[in-house]
Amino acid sequence: MELHLYLSKSTNPWFNQAVEDVLFNSLSPGQCVLFVWRNRSSVNIGKDQNPWLVCNTQNVHRKSLSIVRRQTYGGAIYQDPGHTNFSLMGNTNDINTAVVKDILTILIDKLKIKAKCNENNEIVIGKKKISNTATSIVNGNFMQHCTIRVQADLSAVDEFMKRQRTNDDETSSIINKYGNLCDSNPLIQHKAIEKALASACREHFSLIPQERILDINPLPDLPGLGTKLHLISSWDWNYGQSPSFHRQLNGRFTWGTIQLDLTIIKGTIAHIHCHTTSRLSILFNTFSDRMIGYPYQAKSVMPVVCTMMVDFGEKQHELLQFASWLENELM
């Protein structure tokens, strides 16, 4: 059996996601891989999730964060450089949840923290979760990736994520539920976890890992990485693969009100039903018809509005007000 260690110097979340996918899909028999990386501030969503429903996309775009759709299932999670991510992967004969738990237990011991690994392979300190995990099994190959909060900005979760709230679910509940490793040991940083993970894998497998450092420039010569990165970073993948959904938008202007009922299929506007004042119904019904087939994003608005100016030049004021509002709503 071979043990391979890949360490990414890049914090580009699309690059790191592409590397993880390529490594997993190109596993050879008897090959085990540990991949460790960090991401810049971003939101990582599951393969079947809808970013408009699980993220606060307006805040995400205003702060220039990336939304990254995984090719594995699971929930959405906010990440920043205060998180350390790693994946363990290999054939199911060599790696499974029990193996990962043993490696995490060794990791905890090497970091000298008072923590434990629960039944979901999450690191817990007291009552606070320090990490999240997701598992994928494809064609006899196993992968479990783990996000460890080291020095994460927990206050950012409510700014960028949407959560189902209950009556007793307060804004502070995330901070009450989640914690950082630095709360237990302020000296722990990403490099220490990299080193401890490699040592834990070496101890478990009794193998010396073959180490490789990766960066986005120049692009590593991993099979299919360029193609995968192009897909992973595209709007069509991160937004266009979303399940169909409906959204109602309500605007109030000096000239009246407007309500748009939209149906979005694969990130594309499939139908709009418009409710507005009767004197502007022709204007905005025409706009609604012309928006069909455009991507559900802010930059789709002005091309349509510009064509509307030709036919409805006398309504320029209303159109520009409406366009400014709608661009903000579609962020």
C-alpha positions in Angstrom: 0.0 0.0 0.0 1.1 3.6 -0.8 0.4 6.6 1.3 0.4 10.0 -0.5 0.2 13.4 1.2 -0.8 16.5 -0.8 -0.5 19.9 0.9 -2.1 22.9 -0.9 -0.6 26.3 -0.6 -3.5 27.9 -2.5 -6.6 29.2 -0.7 -8.6 29.3 -3.9 -11.6 27.2 -3.0 -12.4 26.2 -6.5 -8.9 25.0 -7.0 -8.9 23.0 -3.8 -12.3 21.5 -4.6 -11.1 20.5 -8.1 -7.9 18.9 -6.6 -10.0 16.9 -4.1 -12.3 15.6 -6.9 -9.4 14.7 -9.2 -7.5 12.9 -6.5 -10.6 10.9 -5.5 -11.5 10.0 -9.0 -8.0 8.9 -10.0 -7.3 6.6 -7.0 -5.2 3.5 -7.8 -5.7 0.2 -6.0 -3.7 0.1 -2.8 -3.3 3.9 -2.8 -4.3 6.0 0.2 -4.4 9.8 0.0 -4.4 12.6 2.6 -5.1 16.0 1.2 -4.9 19.1 3.4 -5.8 22.7 2.5 -7.4 26.0 3.6 -9.8 28.2 1.7 -10.2 32.0 1.6 -13.6 33.2 2.8 -16.2 31.3 0.9 -19.4 29.2 1.2 -19.1 25.5 0.3 -22.4 23.8 -0.6 -23.5 20.2 -1.3 -24.0 18.8 -4.8 -27.8 19.0 -4.6 -28.2 22.3 -2.7 -29.6 25.6 -3.9 -27.3 28.6 -3.0 -30.2 31.1 -3.1 -32.0 29.1 -0.4 -29.1 28.1 1.9 -26.9 31.2 1.6 -27.5 34.9 2.0 -26.3 35.5 -1.6 -26.6 39.3 -1.3 -24.1 39.4 1.6 -21.9 36.8 -0.1 -21.7 38.9 -3.3 -21.3 42.2 -1.5 -18.3 40.8 0.3 -16.9 39.1 -2.8 -17.0 35.6 -1.4 -17.0 32.5 -3.6 -19.8 30.0 -3.6 -18.4 26.5 -4.3 -20.6 23.5 -5.2 -19.0 20.2 -4.2 -19.4 17.0 -6.2 -20.4 15.3 -3.0 -23.6 15.6 -1.0 -24.0 17.2 2.4 -24.8 20.6 4.0 -23.6 24.1 3.3 -20.8 25.5 5.4 -19.0 28.9 5.7 -15.2 28.7 5.5 -12.3 31.1 6.0 -8.6 30.7 6.5 -9.3 30.0 10.1 -10.5 26.5 9.0 -8.3 23.5 8.1 -9.7 21.1 5.7 -8.5 17.6 5.0 -9.7 14.5 3.0 -8.7 10.9 3.6 -9.4 8.6 0.7 -8.7 5.2 -0.6 -10.3 1.8 -1.4 -12.9 0.7 1.1 -10.7 -2.2 2.0 -8.1 0.3 3.3 -10.0 3.3 4.5 -13.4 3.5 6.2 -15.0 5.5 9.0 -13.3 3.4 11.7 -9.9 4.2 10.2 -10.7 7.9 10.0 -11.8 7.9 13.6 -8.5 6.2 14.7 -6.5 8.8 12.8 -8.6 11.7 14.4 -8.0 10.1 17.8 -4.2 10.1 17.2 -4.5 13.7 15.9 -6.2 14.8 19.1 -3.5 13.2 21.2 -0.7 14.8 19.1 -2.3 18.2 19.4 -2.5 17.7 23.2 -6.1 19.0 23.5 -8.9 17.8 25.7 -11.2 16.7 23.0 -12.9 13.5 21.7 -14.1 12.1 18.4 -17.8 11.4 18.4 -19.8 8.8 16.4 -19.9 11.1 13.3 -16.1 11.5 13.3 -16.5 15.1 14.5 -14.1 16.6 17.0 -15.9 17.8 20.1 -14.5 19.9 23.0 -17.0 19.9 25.9 -20.3 20.5 24.2 -19.0 22.3 21.2 -18.4 20.9 17.8 -14.9 21.7 16.4 -15.3 20.0 13.1 -17.8 18.8 10.5 -17.5 15.8 8.2 -19.0 14.4 5.0 -18.5 11.0 3.5 -18.6 9.7 -0.1 -18.3 6.1 -1.4 -18.1 5.7 -5.2 -17.1 2.6 -7.1 -15.5 0.9 -4.1 -13.5 4.1 -3.1 -14.1 5.8 0.2 -13.5 9.5 1.1 -14.3 11.4 4.2 -13.5 15.1 4.3 -13.4 17.1 7.5 -13.5 20.8 8.2 -11.8 21.8 11.4 -12.4 25.2 13.0 -9.0 26.4 14.2 -9.4 30.2 14.4 -12.6 30.6 12.4 -14.8 33.7 12.5 -17.9 32.1 13.9 -19.8 35.5 13.9 -19.7 35.4 10.0 -21.9 32.3 9.8 -25.1 34.3 10.4 -24.0 36.9 7.9 -23.6 34.5 5.0 -25.8 31.5 5.8 -29.5 31.0 6.0 -30.7 28.7 8.7 -34.0 27.3 9.8 -34.7 28.9 13.1 -36.9 27.7 15.9 -38.4 29.8 18.7 -35.4 29.1 21.0 -32.8 29.5 18.2 -31.1 32.8 18.7 -28.4 34.4 16.6 -25.8 33.4 19.2 -26.7 29.7 18.9 -23.9 29.0 16.3 -21.3 30.3 18.7 -22.9 28.3 21.5 -22.9 25.1 19.3 -19.5 25.5 17.5 -16.1 26.2 18.8 -12.5 26.7 17.7 -9.4 24.6 18.5 -7.7 27.8 19.6 -10.1 28.1 22.5 -8.4 25.0 23.9 -4.9 25.8 22.8 -4.2 29.4 21.4 -0.9 28.2 19.9 -2.5 25.7 17.5 -2.3 26.9 13.9 -2.8 25.3 10.4 0.8 24.2 10.0 0.7 22.3 13.3 -2.4 20.5 12.2 -0.8 19.6 8.8 2.1 18.1 10.6 0.0 16.3 13.2 -2.3 14.8 10.5 0.7 13.5 8.5 2.2 12.0 11.6 -1.2 10.4 12.6 -1.5 8.8 9.2 2.1 7.6 9.3 1.5 6.1 12.7 -1.8 4.4 11.7 -0.7 2.9 8.4 3.0 2.4 9.4 4.0 4.0 6.2 6.1 7.0 5.3 3.9 9.3 3.1 5.1 10.5 -0.3 4.6 14.3 0.1 3.8 16.8 -2.6 3.1 20.5 -2.4 0.4 22.0 -4.7 -0.3 25.5 -5.8 -2.6 27.0 -8.5 0.3 28.6 -10.4 1.7 26.7 -12.1 -1.3 24.3 -12.3 -0.2 20.8 -11.1 0.0 18.1 -13.6 -2.8 16.0 -12.1 -4.9 14.2 -14.7 -7.9 16.3 -15.8 -7.3 19.1 -13.2 -7.6 21.9 -15.8 -10.9 20.7 -17.1 -12.2 20.0 -13.6 -11.2 23.5 -12.4 -13.0 25.1 -15.4 -16.2 23.2 -14.4 -15.9 23.8 -10.6 -15.4 27.6 -11.0 -18.2 28.1 -13.5 -21.5 29.8 -12.9 -23.3 27.0 -14.6 -22.0 24.5 -12.0 -22.2 26.6 -8.8 -25.6 28.1 -9.6 -27.0 26.5 -12.7 -27.1 23.0 -11.2 -29.5 24.2 -8.5 -32.8 22.4 -8.0 -35.8 24.3 -9.4 -37.4 26.8 -7.1 -39.9 29.7 -6.9 -39.3 33.1 -5.6 -41.5 36.2 -5.0 -40.0 39.7 -5.2 -41.8 42.8 -4.0 -40.7 46.3 -4.8 -42.1 49.7 -3.9 -41.3 52.8 -6.0 -42.4 56.4 -6.3 -44.6 55.4 -9.2 -46.2 52.4 -7.6 -45.5 48.8 -6.5 -44.5 45.6 -8.3 -44.6 41.9 -7.5 -42.7 39.4 -9.5 -43.4 35.6 -9.1 -40.5 33.8 -10.7 -39.9 30.1 -11.5 -36.2 29.3 -11.8 -35.1 26.0 -13.4 -31.4 25.1 -13.4 -30.5 28.7 -12.6 -32.5 30.0 -15.6 -35.6 32.1 -15.5 -38.4 29.9 -16.8 -41.4 32.0 -16.0 -42.3 35.4 -14.5 -45.8 36.5 -13.5 -45.9 40.3 -12.9 -48.4 42.2 -10.7 -48.2 46.0 -10.9 -50.3 49.2 -11.5 -52.5 48.9 -14.6 -50.8 51.9 -16.4 -47.5 50.1 -16.3 -48.7 46.5 -16.9 -47.8 46.4 -20.6 -44.3 47.7 -19.7 -43.5 45.2 -17.1 -45.3 42.3 -18.7 -43.1 42.9 -21.7 -40.0 42.9 -19.5 -41.1 39.7 -17.9 -41.5 38.0 -21.2 -38.1 39.1 -22.4 -36.4 37.9 -19.3 -37.4 34.3 -20.0 -34.3 32.2 -20.7 -31.8 34.5 -19.0 -29.7 33.3 -16.0 -31.1 34.2 -12.6 -28.4 36.8 -11.8 -28.0 40.6 -11.6 -26.1 41.0 -14.8 -29.1 39.7 -16.8 -31.2 42.7 -16.0 -29.5 45.6 -17.9 -29.3 43.9 -21.4 -33.1 43.4 -21.2 -33.7 46.9 -19.9 -31.6 48.4 -22.7 -33.8 46.7 -25.3 -36.8 48.0 -23.5 -35.6 51.6 -23.8 -36.0 51.3 -27.6 -39.7 50.5 -27.3 -40.6 52.3 -24.1 -38.2 55.4 -24.1 -40.9 57.5 -22.4 -40.7 55.2 -19.4 -36.9 55.5 -18.8 -37.3 56.7 -15.3 -39.5 53.8 -14.2 -37.2 51.3 -16.0 -34.0 52.5 -14.4 -35.5 52.6 -10.9 -36.9 49.1 -11.5 -33.6 47.8 -12.9 -31.5 49.1 -9.9 -33.9 47.4 -7.5 -34.0 44.1 -9.4 -30.2 43.9 -9.8 -29.9 44.1 -6.0 -32.6 41.4 -5.5 -30.9 39.0 -7.9 -27.5 39.2 -6.3 
